[in-house]
Every structure is written in structure tokens, then in C-alpha cells.
Amino acid sequence: MHVSVESRRSVKDDEKRNRLLRLAEDLFQDHPAMRYCDIVSTVKKGMSVSDRTAERKVGEMVDLTVIRKSVAGLYEIAKQASTK
């Protein structure tokens, strides 16, 4: 019998995506959409990290489709990423 299992990378990506989703939900709790610079600023203040680290976190959220850029140019939590 053949049994399929998830690869370590996909499990790690899922865990990372869930952590970033929780972060995004905290960031966007009072705002339906935000500008990139506002997201970076909020991450920087909330996590007490450098500009570069905050930018990297936002980039990871975009890469893992936790947040996406809307037609208006603002970022919002991706519909498929939301667990609600």
C-alpha cells in the first residue's frame, strides 16, 4: 500500500504561513486595507525589529499569499488565507 505524506518543506511553509496569518490579522484588525509603508511601520513597532526585518516579514506575507495587493494599490488579507 502506498501512503503519501507531506514533505518537510510544505509542513514548514504551512507553519510559517499560519504564523504570518496571525500577524497579518493583528496588523489589519482595525483596517480593511493598508499601504505598504504603513504595514512595514506597524510590524517594526509591534515586533521591535529593524526596517529591513519588517520589510522581509511583509515580503514573506506577500510571497506566501497571506496578504495581497488590491486593485487600488493597498494591501489586504488574501481571501483564501483568512481562516474566519
Phi and psi restraints in degrees (range 20) as a CNS / XPLOR table:
assign (resid 1 and name C) (resid 2 and name N)
       (resid 2 and name CA) (resid 2 and name C) 1.0 -100.3 20.0 2
assign (resid 2 and name N) (resid 2 and name CA)
       (resid 2 and name C) (resid 3 and name N) 1.0 130.1 20.0 2
assign (resid 2 and name C) (resid 3 and name N)
       (resid 3 and name CA) (resid 3 and name C) 1.0 -122.5 20.0 2
assign (resid 3 and name N) (resid 3 and name CA)
       (resid 3 and name C) (resid 4 and name N) 1.0 128.3 20.0 2
assign (resid 3 and name C) (resid 4 and name N)
       (resid 4 and name CA) (resid 4 and name C) 1.0 -90.7 20.0 2
assign (resid 4 and name N) (resid 4 and name CA)
       (resid 4 and name C) (resid 5 and name N) 1.0 140.3 20.0 2
assign (resid 4 and name C) (resid 5 and name N)
       (resid 5 and name CA) (resid 5 and name C) 1.0 -130.7 20.0 2
assign (resid 5 and name N) (resid 5 and name CA)
       (resid 5 and name C) (resid 6 and name N) 1.0 154.9 20.0 2
assign (resid 5 and name C) (resid 6 and name N)
       (resid 6 and name CA) (resid 6 and name C) 1.0 -72.8 20.0 2
assign (resid 6 and name N) (resid 6 and name CA)
       (resid 6 and name C) (resid 7 and name N) 1.0 146.7 20.0 2
assign (resid 6 and name C) (resid 7 and name N)
       (resid 7 and name CA) (resid 7 and name C) 1.0 -74.4 20.0 2
assign (resid 7 and name N) (resid 7 and name CA)
       (resid 7 and name C) (resid 8 and name N) 1.0 160.2 20.0 2
assign (resid 7 and name C) (resid 8 and name N)
       (resid 8 and name CA) (resid 8 and name C) 1.0 -60.3 20.0 2
assign (resid 8 and name N) (resid 8 and name CA)
       (resid 8 and name C) (resid 9 and name N) 1.0 -38.6 20.0 2
assign (resid 8 and name C) (resid 9 and name N)
       (resid 9 and name CA) (resid 9 and name C) 1.0 -63.0 20.0 2
assign (resid 9 and name N) (resid 9 and name CA)
       (resid 9 and name C) (resid 10 and name N) 1.0 -44.9 20.0 2
assign (resid 9 and name C) (resid 10 and name N)
       (resid 10 and name CA) (resid 10 and name C) 1.0 -67.0 20.0 2
assign (resid 10 and name N) (resid 10 and name CA)
       (resid 10 and name C) (resid 11 and name N) 1.0 -34.6 20.0 2
assign (resid 10 and name C) (resid 11 and name N)
       (resid 11 and name CA) (resid 11 and name C) 1.0 -66.8 20.0 2
assign (resid 11 and name N) (resid 11 and name CA)
       (resid 11 and name C) (resid 12 and name N) 1.0 -42.8 20.0 2
assign (resid 11 and name C) (resid 12 and name N)
       (resid 12 and name CA) (resid 12 and name C) 1.0 -63.1 20.0 2
assign (resid 12 and name N) (resid 12 and name CA)
       (resid 12 and name C) (resid 13 and name N) 1.0 -43.1 20.0 2
assign (resid 12 and name C) (resid 13 and name N)
       (resid 13 and name CA) (resid 13 and name C) 1.0 -62.3 20.0 2
assign (resid 13 and name N) (resid 13 and name CA)
       (resid 13 and name C) (resid 14 and name N) 1.0 -40.8 20.0 2
assign (resid 13 and name C) (resid 14 and name N)
       (resid 14 and name CA) (resid 14 and name C) 1.0 -63.5 20.0 2
assign (resid 14 and name N) (resid 14 and name CA)
       (resid 14 and name C) (resid 15 and name N) 1.0 -42.7 20.0 2
assign (resid 14 and name C) (resid 15 and name N)
       (resid 15 and name CA) (resid 15 and name C) 1.0 -64.2 20.0 2
assign (resid 15 and name N) (resid 15 and name CA)
       (resid 15 and name C) (resid 16 and name N) 1.0 -44.4 20.0 2
assign (resid 15 and name C) (resid 16 and name N)
       (resid 16 and name CA) (resid 16 and name C) 1.0 -64.0 20.0 2
assign (resid 16 and name N) (resid 16 and name CA)
       (resid 16 and name C) (resid 17 and name N) 1.0 -42.1 20.0 2
assign (resid 16 and name C) (resid 17 and name N)
       (resid 17 and name CA) (resid 17 and name C) 1.0 -62.4 20.0 2
assign (resid 17 and name N) (resid 17 and name CA)
       (resid 17 and name C) (resid 18 and name N) 1.0 -41.4 20.0 2
assign (resid 17 and name C) (resid 18 and name N)
       (resid 18 and name CA) (resid 18 and name C) 1.0 -65.0 20.0 2
assign (resid 18 and name N) (resid 18 and name CA)
       (resid 18 and name C) (resid 19 and name N) 1.0 -40.2 20.0 2
assign (resid 18 and name C) (resid 19 and name N)
       (resid 19 and name CA) (resid 19 and name C) 1.0 -64.2 20.0 2
assign (resid 19 and name N) (resid 19 and name CA)
       (resid 19 and name C) (resid 20 and name N) 1.0 -43.9 20.0 2
assign (resid 19 and name C) (resid 20 and name N)
       (resid 20 and name CA) (resid 20 and name C) 1.0 -68.0 20.0 2
assign (resid 20 and name N) (resid 20 and name CA)
       (resid 20 and name C) (resid 21 and name N) 1.0 -32.3 20.0 2
assign (resid 20 and name C) (resid 21 and name N)
       (resid 21 and name CA) (resid 21 and name C) 1.0 -64.7 20.0 2
assign (resid 21 and name N) (resid 21 and name CA)
       (resid 21 and name C) (resid 22 and name N) 1.0 -42.9 20.0 2
assign (resid 21 and name C) (resid 22 and name N)
       (resid 22 and name CA) (resid 22 and name C) 1.0 -62.7 20.0 2
assign (resid 22 and name N) (resid 22 and name CA)
       (resid 22 and name C) (resid 23 and name N) 1.0 -40.7 20.0 2
assign (resid 22 and name C) (resid 23 and name N)
       (resid 23 and name CA) (resid 23 and name C) 1.0 -62.6 20.0 2
assign (resid 23 and name N) (resid 23 and name CA)
       (resid 23 and name C) (resid 24 and name N) 1.0 -45.2 20.0 2
assign (resid 23 and name C) (resid 24 and name N)
       (resid 24 and name CA) (resid 24 and name C) 1.0 -62.5 20.0 2
assign (resid 24 and name N) (resid 24 and name CA)
       (resid 24 and name C) (resid 25 and name N) 1.0 -40.5 20.0 2
assign (resid 24 and name C) (resid 25 and name N)
       (resid 25 and name CA) (resid 25 and name C) 1.0 -63.2 20.0 2
assign (resid 25 and name N) (resid 25 and name CA)
       (resid 25 and name C) (resid 26 and name N) 1.0 -37.9 20.0 2
assign (resid 25 and name C) (resid 26 and name N)
       (resid 26 and name CA) (resid 26 and name C) 1.0 -66.2 20.0 2
assign (resid 26 and name N) (resid 26 and name CA)
       (resid 26 and name C) (resid 27 and name N) 1.0 -41.6 20.0 2
assign (resid 26 and name C) (resid 27 and name N)
       (resid 27 and name CA) (resid 27 and name C) 1.0 -64.9 20.0 2
assign (resid 27 and name N) (resid 27 and name CA)
       (resid 27 and name C) (resid 28 and name N) 1.0 -41.0 20.0 2
assign (resid 27 and name C) (resid 28 and name N)
       (resid 28 and name CA) (resid 28 and name C) 1.0 -96.2 20.0 2
assign (resid 28 and name N) (resid 28 and name CA)
       (resid 28 and name C) (resid 29 and name N) 1.0 9.8 20.0 2
assign (resid 28 and name C) (resid 29 and name N)
       (resid 29 and name CA) (resid 29 and name C) 1.0 -60.8 20.0 2
assign (resid 29 and name N) (resid 29 and name CA)
       (resid 29 and name C) (resid 30 and name N) 1.0 -31.7 20.0 2
assign (resid 29 and name C) (resid 30 and name N)
       (resid 30 and name CA) (resid 30 and name C) 1.0 -103.6 20.0 2
assign (resid 30 and name N) (resid 30 and name CA)
       (resid 30 and name C) (resid 31 and name N) 1.0 -1.4 20.0 2
assign (resid 30 and name C) (resid 31 and name N)
       (resid 31 and name CA) (resid 31 and name C) 1.0 -135.2 20.0 2
assign (resid 31 and name N) (resid 31 and name CA)
       (resid 31 and name C) (resid 32 and name N) 1.0 130.3 20.0 2
assign (resid 31 and name C) (resid 32 and name N)
       (resid 32 and name CA) (resid 32 and name C) 1.0 -72.3 20.0 2
assign (resid 32 and name N) (resid 32 and name CA)
       (resid 32 and name C) (resid 33 and name N) 1.0 -27.9 20.0 2
assign (resid 32 and name C) (resid 33 and name N)
       (resid 33 and name CA) (resid 33 and name C) 1.0 -152.4 20.0 2
assign (resid 33 and name N) (resid 33 and name CA)
       (resid 33 and name C) (resid 34 and name N) 1.0 152.3 20.0 2
assign (resid 33 and name C) (resid 34 and name N)
       (resid 34 and name CA) (resid 34 and name C) 1.0 -141.6 20.0 2
assign (resid 34 and name N) (resid 34 and name CA)
       (resid 34 and name C) (resid 35 and name N) 1.0 156.7 20.0 2
assign (resid 34 and name C) (resid 35 and name N)
       (resid 35 and name CA) (resid 35 and name C) 1.0 -76.7 20.0 2
assign (resid 35 and name N) (resid 35 and name CA)
       (resid 35 and name C) (resid 36 and name N) 1.0 155.9 20.0 2
assign (resid 35 and name C) (resid 36 and name N)
       (resid 36 and name CA) (resid 36 and name C) 1.0 -55.5 20.0 2
assign (resid 36 and name N) (resid 36 and name CA)
       (resid 36 and name C) (resid 37 and name N) 1.0 -48.0 20.0 2
assign (resid 36 and name C) (resid 37 and name N)
       (resid 37 and name CA) (resid 37 and name C) 1.0 -63.8 20.0 2
assign (resid 37 and name N) (resid 37 and name CA)
       (resid 37 and name C) (resid 38 and name N) 1.0 -33.2 20.0 2
assign (resid 37 and name C) (resid 38 and name N)
       (resid 38 and name CA) (resid 38 and name C) 1.0 -69.2 20.0 2
assign (resid 38 and name N) (resid 38 and name CA)
       (resid 38 and name C) (resid 39 and name N) 1.0 -38.4 20.0 2
assign (resid 38 and name C) (resid 39 and name N)
       (resid 39 and name CA) (resid 39 and name C) 1.0 -64.4 20.0 2
assign (resid 39 and name N) (resid 39 and name CA)
       (resid 39 and name C) (resid 40 and name N) 1.0 -47.0 20.0 2
assign (resid 39 and name C) (resid 40 and name N)
       (resid 40 and name CA) (resid 40 and name C) 1.0 -60.6 20.0 2
assign (resid 40 and name N) (resid 40 and name CA)
       (resid 40 and name C) (resid 41 and name N) 1.0 -44.0 20.0 2
assign (resid 40 and name C) (resid 41 and name N)
       (resid 41 and name CA) (resid 41 and name C) 1.0 -62.2 20.0 2
assign (resid 41 and name N) (resid 41 and name CA)
       (resid 41 and name C) (resid 42 and name N) 1.0 -42.4 20.0 2
assign (resid 41 and name C) (resid 42 and name N)
       (resid 42 and name CA) (resid 42 and name C) 1.0 -66.7 20.0 2
assign (resid 42 and name N) (resid 42 and name CA)
       (resid 42 and name C) (resid 43 and name N) 1.0 -41.6 20.0 2
assign (resid 42 and name C) (resid 43 and name N)
       (resid 43 and name CA) (resid 43 and name C) 1.0 -62.7 20.0 2
assign (resid 43 and name N) (resid 43 and name CA)
       (resid 43 and name C) (resid 44 and name N) 1.0 -44.2 20.0 2
assign (resid 43 and name C) (resid 44 and name N)
       (resid 44 and name CA) (resid 44 and name C) 1.0 -59.5 20.0 2
assign (resid 44 and name N) (resid 44 and name CA)
       (resid 44 and name C) (resid 45 and name N) 1.0 -46.6 20.0 2
assign (resid 44 and name C) (resid 45 and name N)
       (resid 45 and name CA) (resid 45 and name C) 1.0 -71.1 20.0 2
assign (resid 45 and name N) (resid 45 and name CA)
       (resid 45 and name C) (resid 46 and name N) 1.0 -44.4 20.0 2
assign (resid 45 and name C) (resid 46 and name N)
       (resid 46 and name CA) (resid 46 and name C) 1.0 -68.3 20.0 2
assign (resid 46 and name N) (resid 46 and name CA)
       (resid 46 and name C) (resid 47 and name N) 1.0 -34.8 20.0 2
assign (resid 46 and name C) (resid 47 and name N)
       (resid 47 and name CA) (resid 47 and name C) 1.0 -103.3 20.0 2
assign (resid 47 and name N) (resid 47 and name CA)
       (resid 47 and name C) (resid 48 and name N) 1.0 -4.1 20.0 2
assign (resid 47 and name C) (resid 48 and name N)
       (resid 48 and name CA) (resid 48 and name C) 1.0 52.9 20.0 2
assign (resid 48 and name N) (resid 48 and name CA)
       (resid 48 and name C) (resid 49 and name N) 1.0 56.2 20.0 2
assign (resid 48 and name C) (resid 49 and name N)
       (resid 49 and name CA) (resid 49 and name C) 1.0 -122.9 20.0 2
assign (resid 49 and name N) (resid 49 and name CA)
       (resid 49 and name C) (resid 50 and name N) 1.0 170.4 20.0 2
assign (resid 49 and name C) (resid 50 and name N)
       (resid 50 and name CA) (resid 50 and name C) 1.0 -73.6 20.0 2
assign (resid 50 and name N) (resid 50 and name CA)
       (resid 50 and name C) (resid 51 and name N) 1.0 168.5 20.0 2
assign (resid 50 and name C) (resid 51 and name N)
       (resid 51 and name CA) (resid 51 and name C) 1.0 -58.1 20.0 2
assign (resid 51 and name N) (resid 51 and name CA)
       (resid 51 and name C) (resid 52 and name N) 1.0 -46.5 20.0 2
assign (resid 51 and name C) (resid 52 and name N)
       (resid 52 and name CA) (resid 52 and name C) 1.0 -62.7 20.0 2
assign (resid 52 and name N) (resid 52 and name CA)
       (resid 52 and name C) (resid 53 and name N) 1.0 -41.1 20.0 2
assign (resid 52 and name C) (resid 53 and name N)
       (resid 53 and name CA) (resid 53 and name C) 1.0 -66.4 20.0 2
assign (resid 53 and name N) (resid 53 and name CA)
       (resid 53 and name C) (resid 54 and name N) 1.0 -40.9 20.0 2
assign (resid 53 and name C) (resid 54 and name N)
       (resid 54 and name CA) (resid 54 and name C) 1.0 -63.2 20.0 2
assign (resid 54 and name N) (resid 54 and name CA)
       (resid 54 and name C) (resid 55 and name N) 1.0 -42.6 20.0 2
assign (resid 54 and name C) (resid 55 and name N)
       (resid 55 and name CA) (resid 55 and name C) 1.0 -62.9 20.0 2
assign (resid 55 and name N) (resid 55 and name CA)
       (resid 55 and name C) (resid 56 and name N) 1.0 -39.3 20.0 2
assign (resid 55 and name C) (resid 56 and name N)
       (resid 56 and name CA) (resid 56 and name C) 1.0 -65.2 20.0 2
assign (resid 56 and name N) (resid 56 and name CA)
       (resid 56 and name C) (resid 57 and name N) 1.0 -40.4 20.0 2
assign (resid 56 and name C) (resid 57 and name N)
       (resid 57 and name CA) (resid 57 and name C) 1.0 -62.1 20.0 2
assign (resid 57 and name N) (resid 57 and name CA)
       (resid 57 and name C) (resid 58 and name N) 1.0 -43.7 20.0 2
assign (resid 57 and name C) (resid 58 and name N)
       (resid 58 and name CA) (resid 58 and name C) 1.0 -64.8 20.0 2
assign (resid 58 and name N) (resid 58 and name CA)
       (resid 58 and name C) (resid 59 and name N) 1.0 -41.4 20.0 2
assign (resid 58 and name C) (resid 59 and name N)
       (resid 59 and name CA) (resid 59 and name C) 1.0 -60.8 20.0 2
assign (resid 59 and name N) (resid 59 and name CA)
       (resid 59 and name C) (resid 60 and name N) 1.0 -39.8 20.0 2
assign (resid 59 and name C) (resid 60 and name N)
       (resid 60 and name CA) (resid 60 and name C) 1.0 -65.0 20.0 2
assign (resid 60 and name N) (resid 60 and name CA)
       (resid 60 and name C) (resid 61 and name N) 1.0 -38.7 20.0 2
assign (resid 60 and name C) (resid 61 and name N)
       (resid 61 and name CA) (resid 61 and name C) 1.0 -62.4 20.0 2
assign (resid 61 and name N) (resid 61 and name CA)
       (resid 61 and name C) (resid 62 and name N) 1.0 -39.6 20.0 2
assign (resid 61 and name C) (resid 62 and name N)
       (resid 62 and name CA) (resid 62 and name C) 1.0 -69.1 20.0 2
assign (resid 62 and name N) (resid 62 and name CA)
       (resid 62 and name C) (resid 63 and name N) 1.0 -46.1 20.0 2
assign (resid 62 and name C) (resid 63 and name N)
       (resid 63 and name CA) (resid 63 and name C) 1.0 -61.0 20.0 2
assign (resid 63 and name N) (resid 63 and name CA)
       (resid 63 and name C) (resid 64 and name N) 1.0 -38.1 20.0 2
assign (resid 63 and name C) (resid 64 and name N)
       (resid 64 and name CA) (resid 64 and name C) 1.0 -92.3 20.0 2
assign (resid 64 and name N) (resid 64 and name CA)
       (resid 64 and name C) (resid 65 and name N) 1.0 14.4 20.0 2
assign (resid 64 and name C) (resid 65 and name N)
       (resid 65 and name CA) (resid 65 and name C) 1.0 53.4 20.0 2
assign (resid 65 and name N) (resid 65 and name CA)
       (resid 65 and name C) (resid 66 and name N) 1.0 39.5 20.0 2
assign (resid 65 and name C) (resid 66 and name N)
       (resid 66 and name CA) (resid 66 and name C) 1.0 -81.3 20.0 2
assign (resid 66 and name N) (resid 66 and name CA)
       (resid 66 and name C) (resid 67 and name N) 1.0 -41.5 20.0 2
assign (resid 66 and name C) (resid 67 and name N)
       (resid 67 and name CA) (resid 67 and name C) 1.0 -123.7 20.0 2
assign (resid 67 and name N) (resid 67 and name CA)
       (resid 67 and name C) (resid 68 and name N) 1.0 158.2 20.0 2
assign (resid 67 and name C) (resid 68 and name N)
       (resid 68 and name CA) (resid 68 and name C) 1.0 -142.8 20.0 2
assign (resid 68 and name N) (resid 68 and name CA)
       (resid 68 and name C) (resid 69 and name N) 1.0 158.8 20.0 2
assign (resid 68 and name C) (resid 69 and name N)
       (resid 69 and name CA) (resid 69 and name C) 1.0 -87.4 20.0 2
assign (resid 69 and name N) (resid 69 and name CA)
       (resid 69 and name C) (resid 70 and name N) 1.0 128.3 20.0 2
assign (resid 69 and name C) (resid 70 and name N)
       (resid 70 and name CA) (resid 70 and name C) 1.0 -82.8 20.0 2
assign (resid 70 and name N) (resid 70 and name CA)
       (resid 70 and name C) (resid 71 and name N) 1.0 175.2 20.0 2
assign (resid 70 and name C) (resid 71 and name N)
       (resid 71 and name CA) (resid 71 and name C) 1.0 -61.9 20.0 2
assign (resid 71 and name N) (resid 71 and name CA)
       (resid 71 and name C) (resid 72 and name N) 1.0 -31.5 20.0 2
assign (resid 71 and name C) (resid 72 and name N)
       (resid 72 and name CA) (resid 72 and name C) 1.0 -77.9 20.0 2
assign (resid 72 and name N) (resid 72 and name CA)
       (resid 72 and name C) (resid 73 and name N) 1.0 -4.2 20.0 2
assign (resid 72 and name C) (resid 73 and name N)
       (resid 73 and name CA) (resid 73 and name C) 1.0 89.6 20.0 2
assign (resid 73 and name N) (resid 73 and name CA)
       (resid 73 and name C) (resid 74 and name N) 1.0 5.4 20.0 2
assign (resid 73 and name C) (resid 74 and name N)
       (resid 74 and name CA) (resid 74 and name C) 1.0 -100.8 20.0 2
assign (resid 74 and name N) (resid 74 and name CA)
       (resid 74 and name C) (resid 75 and name N) 1.0 153.9 20.0 2
assign (resid 74 and name C) (resid 75 and name N)
       (resid 75 and name CA) (resid 75 and name C) 1.0 -94.7 20.0 2
assign (resid 75 and name N) (resid 75 and name CA)
       (resid 75 and name C) (resid 76 and name N) 1.0 142.6 20.0 2
assign (resid 75 and name C) (resid 76 and name N)
       (resid 76 and name CA) (resid 76 and name C) 1.0 -143.5 20.0 2
assign (resid 76 and name N) (resid 76 and name CA)
       (resid 76 and name C) (resid 77 and name N) 1.0 162.0 20.0 2
assign (resid 76 and name C) (resid 77 and name N)
       (resid 77 and name CA) (resid 77 and name C) 1.0 -67.6 20.0 2
assign (resid 77 and name N) (resid 77 and name CA)
       (resid 77 and name C) (resid 78 and name N) 1.0 130.8 20.0 2
assign (resid 77 and name C) (resid 78 and name N)
       (resid 78 and name CA) (resid 78 and name C) 1.0 -64.8 20.0 2
assign (resid 78 and name N) (resid 78 and name CA)
       (resid 78 and name C) (resid 79 and name N) 1.0 139.6 20.0 2
assign (resid 78 and name C) (resid 79 and name N)
       (resid 79 and name CA) (resid 79 and name C) 1.0 -58.2 20.0 2
assign (resid 79 and name N) (resid 79 and name CA)
       (resid 79 and name C) (resid 80 and name N) 1.0 -44.8 20.0 2
assign (resid 79 and name C) (resid 80 and name N)
       (resid 80 and name CA) (resid 80 and name C) 1.0 -70.6 20.0 2
assign (resid 80 and name N) (resid 80 and name CA)
       (resid 80 and name C) (resid 81 and name N) 1.0 -20.5 20.0 2
assign (resid 80 and name C) (resid 81 and name N)
       (resid 81 and name CA) (resid 81 and name C) 1.0 -79.2 20.0 2
assign (resid 81 and name N) (resid 81 and name CA)
       (resid 81 and name C) (resid 82 and name N) 1.0 -27.8 20.0 2
assign (resid 81 and name C) (resid 82 and name N)
       (resid 82 and name CA) (resid 82 and name C) 1.0 -66.4 20.0 2
assign (resid 82 and name N) (resid 82 and name CA)
       (resid 82 and name C) (resid 83 and name N) 1.0 135.5 20.0 2
assign (resid 82 and name C) (resid 83 and name N)
       (resid 83 and name CA) (resid 83 and name C) 1.0 -98.5 20.0 2
assign (resid 83 and name N) (resid 83 and name CA)
       (resid 83 and name C) (resid 84 and name N) 1.0 0.3 20.0 2
